[in-house]
Amino acid sequence: MRLLRGLIGAVLWILAALLGLVGLVLCVTVILLPVGIPVLIIARRLITRAVQLMLPRALAHPVKEISKTTTKTGKEVGSVASDAAKKGRKFLHQGRKRLA
């Protein structure tokens, strides 16, 4: 899977470079400048996507990775706290039985 993502990223990078070159040529001709600018913007987005495909997930999407990790840790902490609360209630219930 990682090799496939890298290969797709490399092909996308080459495509984006060619598209950027075409956009640059269009921008040089003043008449086609309104066409060249959007082509350059599309090329920039393609290069960004290509880099994201080549990098590991933690580097490509650091904010999403951190939020995913903290969500998972939060659920674990919540589970431990829930277990502790259940044990505490059980202990209090047993203590009341002994006193009665």
GUFI-618383 format. One record per residue: y, x, z of N, C-alpha, C in turn; residue in three letters. Coordinates in nm, 2 decimals, decimal comma. Example, Ala and Ser with C-alpha at 12.3 -4.5 7.8 and 13.67 -1.06 7.14 Angstrom:
% residues 2
<rec><n_y>-0,57</n_y><n_x>1,32</n_x><n_z>0,78</n_z><ca_y>-0,45</ca_y><ca_x>1,23</ca_x><ca_z>0,78</ca_z><c_y>-0,33</c_y><c_x>1,32</c_x><c_z>0,78</c_z><residu>ALA</residu></rec>
<rec><n_y>-0,22</n_y><n_x>1,28</n_x><n_z>0,71</n_z><ca_y>-0,11</ca_y><ca_x>1,37</ca_x><ca_z>0,71</ca_z><c_y>0,00</c_y><c_x>1,29</c_x><c_z>0,79</c_z><residu>SER</residu></rec>
END
This chain:
% residues 100
<rec><n_y>-0,12</n_y><n_x>0,08</n_x><n_z>0,00</n_z><ca_y>0,00</ca_y><ca_x>0,00</ca_x><ca_z>0,00</ca_z><c_y>0,13</c_y><c_x>0,09</c_x><c_z>0,00</c_z><residu>MET</residu></rec>
<rec><n_y>0,12</n_y><n_x>0,19</n_x><n_z>0,08</n_z><ca_y>0,24</ca_y><ca_x>0,28</ca_x><ca_z>0,09</ca_z><c_y>0,26</c_y><c_x>0,35</c_x><c_z>-0,04</c_z><residu>ARG</residu></rec>
<rec><n_y>0,15</n_y><n_x>0,39</n_x><n_z>-0,11</n_z><ca_y>0,17</ca_y><ca_x>0,46</ca_x><ca_z>-0,24</ca_z><c_y>0,22</c_y><c_x>0,36</c_x><c_z>-0,34</c_z><residu>LEU</residu></rec>
<rec><n_y>0,18</n_y><n_x>0,24</n_x><n_z>-0,34</n_z><ca_y>0,23</ca_y><ca_x>0,14</ca_x><ca_z>-0,44</ca_z><c_y>0,38</c_y><c_x>0,11</c_x><c_z>-0,41</c_z><residu>LEU</residu></rec>
<rec><n_y>0,42</n_y><n_x>0,10</n_x><n_z>-0,29</n_z><ca_y>0,56</ca_y><ca_x>0,08</ca_x><ca_z>-0,26</ca_z><c_y>0,64</c_y><c_x>0,20</c_x><c_z>-0,31</c_z><residu>ARG</residu></rec>
<rec><n_y>0,59</n_y><n_x>0,32</n_x><n_z>-0,29</n_z><ca_y>0,66</ca_y><ca_x>0,44</ca_x><ca_z>-0,33</ca_z><c_y>0,68</c_y><c_x>0,44</c_x><c_z>-0,49</c_z><residu>GLY</residu></rec>
<rec><n_y>0,57</n_y><n_x>0,41</n_x><n_z>-0,55</n_z><ca_y>0,57</ca_y><ca_x>0,40</ca_x><ca_z>-0,70</ca_z><c_y>0,67</c_y><c_x>0,30</c_x><c_z>-0,75</c_z><residu>LEU</residu></rec>
<rec><n_y>0,66</n_y><n_x>0,18</n_x><n_z>-0,69</n_z><ca_y>0,76</ca_y><ca_x>0,08</ca_x><ca_z>-0,74</ca_z><c_y>0,90</c_y><c_x>0,12</c_x><c_z>-0,71</c_z><residu>ILE</residu></rec>
<rec><n_y>0,92</n_y><n_x>0,19</n_x><n_z>-0,59</n_z><ca_y>1,06</ca_y><ca_x>0,24</ca_x><ca_z>-0,56</ca_z><c_y>1,10</c_y><c_x>0,34</c_x><c_z>-0,66</c_z><residu>GLY</residu></rec>
<rec><n_y>1,02</n_y><n_x>0,43</n_x><n_z>-0,70</n_z><ca_y>1,05</ca_y><ca_x>0,53</ca_x><ca_z>-0,80</ca_z><c_y>1,09</c_y><c_x>0,47</c_x><c_z>-0,93</c_z><residu>ALA</residu></rec>
<rec><n_y>1,01</n_y><n_x>0,37</n_x><n_z>-0,98</n_z><ca_y>1,04</ca_y><ca_x>0,31</ca_x><ca_z>-1,11</ca_z><c_y>1,17</c_y><c_x>0,23</c_x><c_z>-1,10</c_z><residu>VAL</residu></rec>
<rec><n_y>1,19</n_y><n_x>0,17</n_x><n_z>-0,98</n_z><ca_y>1,32</ca_y><ca_x>0,09</ca_x><ca_z>-0,97</ca_z><c_y>1,44</c_y><c_x>0,19</c_x><c_z>-0,96</c_z><residu>LEU</residu></rec>
<rec><n_y>1,42</n_y><n_x>0,30</n_x><n_z>-0,90</n_z><ca_y>1,52</ca_y><ca_x>0,40</ca_x><ca_z>-0,90</ca_z><c_y>1,56</c_y><c_x>0,45</c_x><c_z>-1,04</c_z><residu>TRP</residu></rec>
<rec><n_y>1,46</n_y><n_x>0,48</n_x><n_z>-1,12</n_z><ca_y>1,49</ca_y><ca_x>0,52</ca_x><ca_z>-1,26</ca_z><c_y>1,56</c_y><c_x>0,41</c_x><c_z>-1,34</c_z><residu>ILE</residu></rec>
<rec><n_y>1,51</n_y><n_x>0,29</n_x><n_z>-1,32</n_z><ca_y>1,58</ca_y><ca_x>0,17</ca_x><ca_z>-1,39</ca_z><c_y>1,72</c_y><c_x>0,16</c_x><c_z>-1,34</c_z><residu>LEU</residu></rec>
<rec><n_y>1,75</n_y><n_x>0,17</n_x><n_z>-1,21</n_z><ca_y>1,88</ca_y><ca_x>0,16</ca_x><ca_z>-1,16</ca_z><c_y>1,97</c_y><c_x>0,27</c_x><c_z>-1,21</c_z><residu>ALA</residu></rec>
<rec><n_y>1,92</n_y><n_x>0,39</n_x><n_z>-1,22</n_z><ca_y>2,00</ca_y><ca_x>0,50</ca_x><ca_z>-1,27</ca_z><c_y>2,03</c_y><c_x>0,48</c_x><c_z>-1,42</c_z><residu>ALA</residu></rec>
<rec><n_y>1,94</n_y><n_x>0,43</n_x><n_z>-1,50</n_z><ca_y>1,97</ca_y><ca_x>0,40</ca_x><ca_z>-1,64</ca_z><c_y>2,08</c_y><c_x>0,28</c_x><c_z>-1,65</c_z><residu>LEU</residu></rec>
<rec><n_y>2,06</n_y><n_x>0,18</n_x><n_z>-1,56</n_z><ca_y>2,15</ca_y><ca_x>0,07</ca_x><ca_z>-1,56</ca_z><c_y>2,29</c_y><c_x>0,12</c_x><c_z>-1,52</c_z><residu>LEU</residu></rec>
<rec><n_y>2,30</n_y><n_x>0,21</n_x><n_z>-1,42</n_z><ca_y>2,43</ca_y><ca_x>0,27</ca_x><ca_z>-1,38</ca_z><c_y>2,49</c_y><c_x>0,35</c_x><c_z>-1,49</c_z><residu>GLY</residu></rec>
<rec><n_y>2,41</n_y><n_x>0,42</n_x><n_z>-1,57</n_z><ca_y>2,47</ca_y><ca_x>0,50</ca_x><ca_z>-1,68</ca_z><c_y>2,52</c_y><c_x>0,40</c_x><c_z>-1,79</c_z><residu>LEU</residu></rec>
<rec><n_y>2,45</n_y><n_x>0,29</n_x><n_z>-1,81</n_z><ca_y>2,50</ca_y><ca_x>0,20</ca_x><ca_z>-1,91</ca_z><c_y>2,63</c_y><c_x>0,13</c_x><c_z>-1,86</c_z><residu>VAL</residu></rec>
<rec><n_y>2,64</n_y><n_x>0,10</n_x><n_z>-1,73</n_z><ca_y>2,76</ca_y><ca_x>0,05</ca_x><ca_z>-1,67</ca_z><c_y>2,87</c_y><c_x>0,14</c_x><c_z>-1,67</c_z><residu>GLY</residu></rec>
<rec><n_y>2,84</n_y><n_x>0,27</n_x><n_z>-1,65</n_z><ca_y>2,95</ca_y><ca_x>0,37</ca_x><ca_z>-1,66</ca_z><c_y>3,01</c_y><c_x>0,38</c_x><c_z>-1,80</c_z><residu>LEU</residu></rec>
<rec><n_y>2,92</n_y><n_x>0,38</n_x><n_z>-1,90</n_z><ca_y>2,97</ca_y><ca_x>0,38</ca_x><ca_z>-2,04</ca_z><c_y>3,05</c_y><c_x>0,26</c_x><c_z>-2,07</c_z><residu>VAL</residu></rec>
<rec><n_y>3,01</n_y><n_x>0,14</n_x><n_z>-2,02</n_z><ca_y>3,08</ca_y><ca_x>0,02</ca_x><ca_z>-2,04</ca_z><c_y>3,22</c_y><c_x>0,03</c_x><c_z>-1,98</c_z><residu>LEU</residu></rec>
<rec><n_y>3,23</n_y><n_x>0,09</n_x><n_z>-1,86</n_z><ca_y>3,35</ca_y><ca_x>0,10</ca_x><ca_z>-1,79</ca_z><c_y>3,45</c_y><c_x>0,20</c_x><c_z>-1,86</c_z><residu>CYS</residu></rec>
<rec><n_y>3,40</n_y><n_x>0,29</n_x><n_z>-1,93</n_z><ca_y>3,48</ca_y><ca_x>0,39</ca_x><ca_z>-2,00</ca_z><c_y>3,55</c_y><c_x>0,32</c_x><c_z>-2,12</c_z><residu>VAL</residu></rec>
<rec><n_y>3,49</n_y><n_x>0,23</n_x><n_z>-2,18</n_z><ca_y>3,56</ca_y><ca_x>0,15</ca_x><ca_z>-2,29</ca_z><c_y>3,63</c_y><c_x>0,04</c_x><c_z>-2,22</c_z><residu>THR</residu></rec>
<rec><n_y>3,76</n_y><n_x>0,04</n_x><n_z>-2,23</n_z><ca_y>3,85</ca_y><ca_x>-0,05</ca_x><ca_z>-2,16</ca_z><c_y>3,82</c_y><c_x>-0,19</c_x><c_z>-2,19</c_z><residu>VAL</residu></rec>
<rec><n_y>3,78</n_y><n_x>-0,22</n_x><n_z>-2,31</n_z><ca_y>3,76</ca_y><ca_x>-0,36</ca_x><ca_z>-2,35</ca_z><c_y>3,64</c_y><c_x>-0,42</c_x><c_z>-2,27</c_z><residu>ILE</residu></rec>
<rec><n_y>3,54</n_y><n_x>-0,34</n_x><n_z>-2,25</n_z><ca_y>3,42</ca_y><ca_x>-0,39</ca_x><ca_z>-2,18</ca_z><c_y>3,42</c_y><c_x>-0,36</c_x><c_z>-2,03</c_z><residu>LEU</residu></rec>
<rec><n_y>3,53</n_y><n_x>-0,33</n_x><n_z>-1,98</n_z><ca_y>3,54</ca_y><ca_x>-0,30</ca_x><ca_z>-1,83</ca_z><c_y>3,50</c_y><c_x>-0,42</c_x><c_z>-1,75</c_z><residu>LEU</residu></rec>
<rec><n_y>3,53</n_y><n_x>-0,55</n_x><n_z>-1,78</n_z><ca_y>3,48</ca_y><ca_x>-0,66</ca_x><ca_z>-1,70</ca_z><c_y>3,33</c_y><c_x>-0,68</c_x><c_z>-1,70</c_z><residu>PRO</residu></rec>
<rec><n_y>3,27</n_y><n_x>-0,62</n_x><n_z>-1,80</n_z><ca_y>3,12</ca_y><ca_x>-0,63</ca_x><ca_z>-1,81</ca_z><c_y>3,06</c_y><c_x>-0,51</c_x><c_z>-1,73</c_z><residu>VAL</residu></rec>
<rec><n_y>3,13</n_y><n_x>-0,40</n_x><n_z>-1,74</n_z><ca_y>3,07</ca_y><ca_x>-0,27</ca_x><ca_z>-1,68</ca_z><c_y>3,07</c_y><c_x>-0,28</c_x><c_z>-1,53</c_z><residu>GLY</residu></rec>
<rec><n_y>3,17</n_y><n_x>-0,34</n_x><n_z>-1,46</n_z><ca_y>3,18</ca_y><ca_x>-0,34</ca_x><ca_z>-1,32</ca_z><c_y>3,07</c_y><c_x>-0,42</c_x><c_z>-1,26</c_z><residu>ILE</residu></rec>
<rec><n_y>3,03</n_y><n_x>-0,54</n_x><n_z>-1,30</n_z><ca_y>2,92</ca_y><ca_x>-0,61</ca_x><ca_z>-1,24</ca_z><c_y>2,79</c_y><c_x>-0,53</c_x><c_z>-1,27</c_z><residu>PRO</residu></rec>
<rec><n_y>2,78</n_y><n_x>-0,46</n_x><n_z>-1,38</n_z><ca_y>2,65</ca_y><ca_x>-0,39</ca_x><ca_z>-1,41</ca_z><c_y>2,64</c_y><c_x>-0,27</c_x><c_z>-1,31</c_z><residu>VAL</residu></rec>
<rec><n_y>2,75</n_y><n_x>-0,21</n_x><n_z>-1,28</n_z><ca_y>2,75</ca_y><ca_x>-0,10</ca_x><ca_z>-1,18</ca_z><c_y>2,71</c_y><c_x>-0,16</c_x><c_z>-1,04</c_z><residu>LEU</residu></rec>
<rec><n_y>2,76</n_y><n_x>-0,28</n_x><n_z>-1,01</n_z><ca_y>2,73</ca_y><ca_x>-0,34</ca_x><ca_z>-0,88</ca_z><c_y>2,58</c_y><c_x>-0,37</c_x><c_z>-0,87</c_z><residu>ILE</residu></rec>
<rec><n_y>2,52</n_y><n_x>-0,42</n_x><n_z>-0,98</n_z><ca_y>2,38</ca_y><ca_x>-0,45</ca_x><ca_z>-0,98</ca_z><c_y>2,30</c_y><c_x>-0,32</c_x><c_z>-0,97</c_z><residu>ILE</residu></rec>
<rec><n_y>2,34</n_y><n_x>-0,21</n_x><n_z>-1,04</n_z><ca_y>2,28</ca_y><ca_x>-0,08</ca_x><ca_z>-1,03</ca_z><c_y>2,28</c_y><c_x>-0,03</c_x><c_z>-0,88</c_z><residu>ALA</residu></rec>
<rec><n_y>2,39</n_y><n_x>-0,05</n_x><n_z>-0,82</n_z><ca_y>2,40</ca_y><ca_x>0,00</ca_x><ca_z>-0,68</ca_z><c_y>2,30</c_y><c_x>-0,08</c_x><c_z>-0,59</c_z><residu>ARG</residu></rec>
<rec><n_y>2,29</n_y><n_x>-0,21</n_x><n_z>-0,61</n_z><ca_y>2,19</ca_y><ca_x>-0,29</ca_x><ca_z>-0,53</ca_z><c_y>2,05</c_y><c_x>-0,25</c_x><c_z>-0,56</c_z><residu>ARG</residu></rec>
<rec><n_y>2,02</n_y><n_x>-0,22</n_x><n_z>-0,69</n_z><ca_y>1,88</ca_y><ca_x>-0,17</ca_x><ca_z>-0,72</ca_z><c_y>1,85</c_y><c_x>-0,04</c_x><c_z>-0,66</c_z><residu>LEU</residu></rec>
<rec><n_y>1,95</n_y><n_x>0,05</n_x><n_z>-0,65</n_z><ca_y>1,92</ca_y><ca_x>0,18</ca_x><ca_z>-0,59</ca_z><c_y>1,90</c_y><c_x>0,16</c_x><c_z>-0,44</c_z><residu>ILE</residu></rec>
<rec><n_y>1,97</n_y><n_x>0,07</n_x><n_z>-0,38</n_z><ca_y>1,95</ca_y><ca_x>0,04</ca_x><ca_z>-0,23</ca_z><c_y>1,81</c_y><c_x>-0,01</c_x><c_z>-0,21</c_z><residu>THR</residu></rec>
<rec><n_y>1,77</n_y><n_x>-0,10</n_x><n_z>-0,29</n_z><ca_y>1,64</ca_y><ca_x>-0,16</ca_x><ca_z>-0,28</ca_z><c_y>1,53</c_y><c_x>-0,06</c_x><c_z>-0,30</c_z><residu>ARG</residu></rec>
<rec><n_y>1,55</n_y><n_x>0,03</n_x><n_z>-0,40</n_z><ca_y>1,45</ca_y><ca_x>0,14</ca_x><ca_z>-0,43</ca_z><c_y>1,44</c_y><c_x>0,23</c_x><c_z>-0,30</c_z><residu>ALA</residu></rec>
<rec><n_y>1,55</n_y><n_x>0,27</n_x><n_z>-0,24</n_z><ca_y>1,54</ca_y><ca_x>0,35</ca_x><ca_z>-0,12</ca_z><c_y>1,47</c_y><c_x>0,28</c_x><c_z>-0,01</c_z><residu>VAL</residu></rec>
<rec><n_y>1,50</n_y><n_x>0,15</n_x><n_z>0,01</n_z><ca_y>1,43</ca_y><ca_x>0,08</ca_x><ca_z>0,11</ca_z><c_y>1,28</c_y><c_x>0,07</c_x><c_z>0,09</c_z><residu>GLN</residu></rec>
<rec><n_y>1,24</n_y><n_x>0,06</n_x><n_z>-0,04</n_z><ca_y>1,10</ca_y><ca_x>0,06</ca_x><ca_z>-0,07</ca_z><c_y>1,03</c_y><c_x>0,19</c_x><c_z>-0,04</c_z><residu>LEU</residu></rec>
<rec><n_y>1,10</n_y><n_x>0,30</n_x><n_z>-0,06</n_z><ca_y>1,04</ca_y><ca_x>0,43</ca_x><ca_z>-0,04</ca_z><c_y>1,03</c_y><c_x>0,48</c_x><c_z>0,11</c_z><residu>MET</residu></rec>
<rec><n_y>1,13</n_y><n_x>0,43</n_x><n_z>0,19</n_z><ca_y>1,13</ca_y><ca_x>0,47</ca_x><ca_z>0,33</ca_z><c_y>1,04</c_y><c_x>0,39</c_x><c_z>0,41</c_z><residu>LEU</residu></rec>
<rec><n_y>0,99</n_y><n_x>0,44</n_x><n_z>0,52</n_z><ca_y>0,91</ca_y><ca_x>0,36</ca_x><ca_z>0,62</ca_z><c_y>1,00</c_y><c_x>0,24</c_x><c_z>0,67</c_z><residu>PRO</residu></rec>
<rec><n_y>0,93</n_y><n_x>0,14</n_x><n_z>0,72</n_z><ca_y>1,00</ca_y><ca_x>0,02</ca_x><ca_z>0,76</ca_z><c_y>1,10</c_y><c_x>0,05</c_x><c_z>0,88</c_z><residu>ARG</residu></rec>
<rec><n_y>1,07</n_y><n_x>0,14</n_x><n_z>0,97</n_z><ca_y>1,15</ca_y><ca_x>0,17</ca_x><ca_z>1,08</ca_z><c_y>1,28</c_y><c_x>0,23</c_x><c_z>1,04</c_z><residu>ALA</residu></rec>
<rec><n_y>1,28</n_y><n_x>0,31</n_x><n_z>0,93</n_z><ca_y>1,40</ca_y><ca_x>0,37</ca_x><ca_z>0,88</ca_z><c_y>1,48</c_y><c_x>0,28</c_x><c_z>0,78</c_z><residu>LEU</residu></rec>
<rec><n_y>1,41</n_y><n_x>0,20</n_x><n_z>0,71</n_z><ca_y>1,48</ca_y><ca_x>0,11</ca_x><ca_z>0,61</ca_z><c_y>1,55</c_y><c_x>0,00</c_x><c_z>0,68</c_z><residu>ALA</residu></rec>
<rec><n_y>1,49</n_y><n_x>-0,06</n_x><n_z>0,78</n_z><ca_y>1,54</ca_y><ca_x>-0,17</ca_x><ca_z>0,86</ca_z><c_y>1,55</c_y><c_x>-0,14</c_x><c_z>1,00</c_z><residu>HIS</residu></rec>
<rec><n_y>1,63</n_y><n_x>-0,05</n_x><n_z>1,05</n_z><ca_y>1,63</ca_y><ca_x>-0,02</ca_x><ca_z>1,19</ca_z><c_y>1,66</c_y><c_x>-0,13</c_x><c_z>1,29</c_z><residu>PRO</residu></rec>
<rec><n_y>1,75</n_y><n_x>-0,22</n_x><n_z>1,25</n_z><ca_y>1,79</ca_y><ca_x>-0,33</ca_x><ca_z>1,34</ca_z><c_y>1,68</c_y><c_x>-0,43</c_x><c_z>1,35</c_z><residu>VAL</residu></rec>
<rec><n_y>1,62</n_y><n_x>-0,46</n_x><n_z>1,24</n_z><ca_y>1,50</ca_y><ca_x>-0,56</ca_x><ca_z>1,24</ca_z><c_y>1,39</c_y><c_x>-0,50</c_x><c_z>1,33</c_z><residu>LYS</residu></rec>
<rec><n_y>1,36</n_y><n_x>-0,37</n_x><n_z>1,31</n_z><ca_y>1,25</ca_y><ca_x>-0,31</ca_x><ca_z>1,38</ca_z><c_y>1,28</c_y><c_x>-0,31</c_x><c_z>1,53</c_z><residu>GLU</residu></rec>
<rec><n_y>1,40</n_y><n_x>-0,28</n_x><n_z>1,57</n_z><ca_y>1,44</ca_y><ca_x>-0,28</ca_x><ca_z>1,71</ca_z><c_y>1,43</c_y><c_x>-0,42</c_x><c_z>1,77</c_z><residu>ILE</residu></rec>
<rec><n_y>1,48</n_y><n_x>-0,52</n_x><n_z>1,70</n_z><ca_y>1,47</ca_y><ca_x>-0,65</ca_x><ca_z>1,75</ca_z><c_y>1,33</c_y><c_x>-0,70</c_x><c_z>1,76</c_z><residu>SER</residu></rec>
<rec><n_y>1,24</n_y><n_x>-0,66</n_x><n_z>1,66</n_z><ca_y>1,10</ca_y><ca_x>-0,70</ca_x><ca_z>1,67</ca_z><c_y>1,03</c_y><c_x>-0,63</c_x><c_z>1,79</c_z><residu>LYS</residu></rec>
<rec><n_y>1,07</n_y><n_x>-0,51</n_x><n_z>1,82</n_z><ca_y>1,01</ca_y><ca_x>-0,44</ca_x><ca_z>1,93</ca_z><c_y>1,05</c_y><c_x>-0,50</c_x><c_z>2,06</c_z><residu>THR</residu></rec>
<rec><n_y>1,18</n_y><n_x>-0,53</n_x><n_z>2,07</n_z><ca_y>1,23</ca_y><ca_x>-0,59</ca_x><ca_z>2,20</ca_z><c_y>1,18</c_y><c_x>-0,73</c_x><c_z>2,22</c_z><residu>THR</residu></rec>
<rec><n_y>1,16</n_y><n_x>-0,80</n_x><n_z>2,11</n_z><ca_y>1,10</ca_y><ca_x>-0,94</ca_x><ca_z>2,13</ca_z><c_y>0,96</c_y><c_x>-0,93</c_x><c_z>2,18</c_z><residu>THR</residu></rec>
<rec><n_y>0,88</n_y><n_x>-0,83</n_x><n_z>2,12</n_z><ca_y>0,75</ca_y><ca_x>-0,81</ca_x><ca_z>2,17</ca_z><c_y>0,74</c_y><c_x>-0,77</c_x><c_z>2,31</c_z><residu>LYS</residu></rec>
<rec><n_y>0,83</n_y><n_x>-0,68</n_x><n_z>2,35</n_z><ca_y>0,83</ca_y><ca_x>-0,63</ca_x><ca_z>2,49</ca_z><c_y>0,88</c_y><c_x>-0,74</c_x><c_z>2,58</c_z><residu>THR</residu></rec>
<rec><n_y>0,97</n_y><n_x>-0,82</n_x><n_z>2,54</n_z><ca_y>1,02</ca_y><ca_x>-0,93</ca_x><ca_z>2,62</ca_z><c_y>0,91</c_y><c_x>-1,03</c_x><c_z>2,65</c_z><residu>GLY</residu></rec>
<rec><n_y>0,83</n_y><n_x>-1,06</n_x><n_z>2,54</n_z><ca_y>0,71</ca_y><ca_x>-1,15</ca_x><ca_z>2,56</ca_z><c_y>0,61</c_y><c_x>-1,10</c_x><c_z>2,66</c_z><residu>LYS</residu></rec>
<rec><n_y>0,59</n_y><n_x>-0,96</n_x><n_z>2,66</n_z><ca_y>0,50</ca_y><ca_x>-0,90</ca_x><ca_z>2,75</ca_z><c_y>0,55</c_y><c_x>-0,91</c_x><c_z>2,89</c_z><residu>GLU</residu></rec>
<rec><n_y>0,68</n_y><n_x>-0,88</n_x><n_z>2,91</n_z><ca_y>0,74</ca_y><ca_x>-0,89</ca_x><ca_z>3,04</ca_z><c_y>0,73</c_y><c_x>-1,03</c_x><c_z>3,09</c_z><residu>VAL</residu></rec>
<rec><n_y>0,76</n_y><n_x>-1,13</n_x><n_z>3,01</n_z><ca_y>0,75</ca_y><ca_x>-1,27</ca_x><ca_z>3,05</ca_z><c_y>0,61</c_y><c_x>-1,31</c_x><c_z>3,09</c_z><residu>GLY</residu></rec>
<rec><n_y>0,51</n_y><n_x>-1,26</n_x><n_z>3,02</n_z><ca_y>0,37</ca_y><ca_x>-1,29</ca_x><ca_z>3,05</ca_z><c_y>0,34</c_y><c_x>-1,23</c_x><c_z>3,19</c_z><residu>SER</residu></rec>
<rec><n_y>0,38</n_y><n_x>-1,11</n_x><n_z>3,22</n_z><ca_y>0,36</ca_y><ca_x>-1,04</ca_x><ca_z>3,35</ca_z><c_y>0,43</c_y><c_x>-1,12</c_x><c_z>3,46</c_z><residu>VAL</residu></rec>
<rec><n_y>0,55</n_y><n_x>-1,16</n_x><n_z>3,43</n_z><ca_y>0,63</ca_y><ca_x>-1,23</ca_x><ca_z>3,53</ca_z><c_y>0,56</c_y><c_x>-1,37</c_x><c_z>3,56</c_z><residu>ALA</residu></rec>
<rec><n_y>0,51</n_y><n_x>-1,43</n_x><n_z>3,46</n_z><ca_y>0,45</ca_y><ca_x>-1,56</ca_x><ca_z>3,47</ca_z><c_y>0,32</c_y><c_x>-1,55</c_x><c_z>3,56</c_z><residu>SER</residu></rec>
<rec><n_y>0,24</n_y><n_x>-1,44</n_x><n_z>3,53</n_z><ca_y>0,12</ca_y><ca_x>-1,42</ca_x><ca_z>3,61</ca_z><c_y>0,16</c_y><c_x>-1,39</c_x><c_z>3,76</c_z><residu>ASP</residu></rec>
<rec><n_y>0,26</n_y><n_x>-1,32</n_x><n_z>3,78</n_z><ca_y>0,30</ca_y><ca_x>-1,29</ca_x><ca_z>3,92</ca_z><c_y>0,35</c_y><c_x>-1,41</c_x><c_z>3,99</c_z><residu>ALA</residu></rec>
<rec><n_y>0,42</n_y><n_x>-1,50</n_x><n_z>3,92</n_z><ca_y>0,47</ca_y><ca_x>-1,62</ca_x><ca_z>3,98</ca_z><c_y>0,35</c_y><c_x>-1,71</c_x><c_z>4,01</c_z><residu>ALA</residu></rec>
<rec><n_y>0,25</n_y><n_x>-1,72</n_x><n_z>3,93</n_z><ca_y>0,13</ca_y><ca_x>-1,80</ca_x><ca_z>3,95</ca_z><c_y>0,06</c_y><c_x>-1,75</c_x><c_z>4,08</c_z><residu>LYS</residu></rec>
<rec><n_y>0,05</n_y><n_x>-1,61</n_x><n_z>4,09</n_z><ca_y>-0,02</ca_y><ca_x>-1,55</ca_x><ca_z>4,20</ca_z><c_y>0,06</c_y><c_x>-1,58</c_x><c_z>4,33</c_z><residu>LYS</residu></rec>
<rec><n_y>0,19</n_y><n_x>-1,58</n_x><n_z>4,32</n_z><ca_y>0,27</ca_y><ca_x>-1,61</ca_x><ca_z>4,44</ca_z><c_y>0,26</c_y><c_x>-1,75</c_x><c_z>4,48</c_z><residu>GLY</residu></rec>
<rec><n_y>0,26</n_y><n_x>-1,84</n_x><n_z>4,39</n_z><ca_y>0,24</ca_y><ca_x>-1,98</ca_x><ca_z>4,43</ca_z><c_y>0,10</c_y><c_x>-2,01</c_x><c_z>4,49</c_z><residu>ARG</residu></rec>
<rec><n_y>0,00</n_y><n_x>-1,94</n_x><n_z>4,44</n_z><ca_y>-0,13</ca_y><ca_x>-1,96</ca_x><ca_z>4,49</ca_z><c_y>-0,14</c_y><c_x>-1,90</c_x><c_z>4,63</c_z><residu>LYS</residu></rec>
<rec><n_y>-0,07</n_y><n_x>-1,79</n_x><n_z>4,65</n_z><ca_y>-0,07</ca_y><ca_x>-1,72</ca_x><ca_z>4,79</ca_z><c_y>0,00</c_y><c_x>-1,81</c_x><c_z>4,89</c_z><residu>PHE</residu></rec>
<rec><n_y>0,11</n_y><n_x>-1,87</n_x><n_z>4,85</n_z><ca_y>0,19</ca_y><ca_x>-1,96</ca_x><ca_z>4,94</ca_z><c_y>0,10</c_y><c_x>-2,09</c_x><c_z>4,97</c_z><residu>LEU</residu></rec>
<rec><n_y>0,04</n_y><n_x>-2,14</n_x><n_z>4,87</n_z><ca_y>-0,05</ca_y><ca_x>-2,26</ca_x><ca_z>4,89</ca_z><c_y>-0,16</c_y><c_x>-2,23</c_x><c_z>4,99</c_z><residu>HIS</residu></rec>
<rec><n_y>-0,22</n_y><n_x>-2,11</n_x><n_z>4,97</n_z><ca_y>-0,33</ca_y><ca_x>-2,08</ca_x><ca_z>5,06</ca_z><c_y>-0,28</c_y><c_x>-2,06</c_x><c_z>5,21</c_z><residu>GLN</residu></rec>
<rec><n_y>-0,16</n_y><n_x>-2,00</n_x><n_z>5,22</n_z><ca_y>-0,09</ca_y><ca_x>-1,98</ca_x><ca_z>5,35</ca_z><c_y>-0,07</c_y><c_x>-2,11</c_x><c_z>5,42</c_z><residu>GLY</residu></rec>
<rec><n_y>-0,02</n_y><n_x>-2,21</n_x><n_z>5,34</n_z><ca_y>0,00</ca_y><ca_x>-2,34</ca_x><ca_z>5,40</ca_z><c_y>-0,12</c_y><c_x>-2,41</c_x><c_z>5,44</c_z><residu>ARG</residu></rec>
<rec><n_y>-0,23</n_y><n_x>-2,39</n_x><n_z>5,37</n_z><ca_y>-0,36</ca_y><ca_x>-2,45</ca_x><ca_z>5,41</ca_z><c_y>-0,41</c_y><c_x>-2,39</c_x><c_z>5,54</c_z><residu>LYS</residu></rec>
<rec><n_y>-0,39</n_y><n_x>-2,26</n_x><n_z>5,56</n_z><ca_y>-0,43</ca_y><ca_x>-2,19</ca_x><ca_z>5,68</ca_z><c_y>-0,35</c_y><c_x>-2,24</c_x><c_z>5,80</c_z><residu>ARG</residu></rec>
<rec><n_y>-0,22</n_y><n_x>-2,26</n_x><n_z>5,78</n_z><ca_y>-0,14</ca_y><ca_x>-2,31</ca_x><ca_z>5,89</ca_z><c_y>-0,17</c_y><c_x>-2,45</c_x><c_z>5,93</c_z><residu>LEU</residu></rec>
<rec><n_y>-0,21</n_y><n_x>-2,53</n_x><n_z>5,84</n_z><ca_y>-0,23</ca_y><ca_x>-2,67</ca_x><ca_z>5,87</ca_z><c_y>-0,36</c_y><c_x>-2,70</c_x><c_z>5,94</c_z><residu>ALA</residu></rec>
END
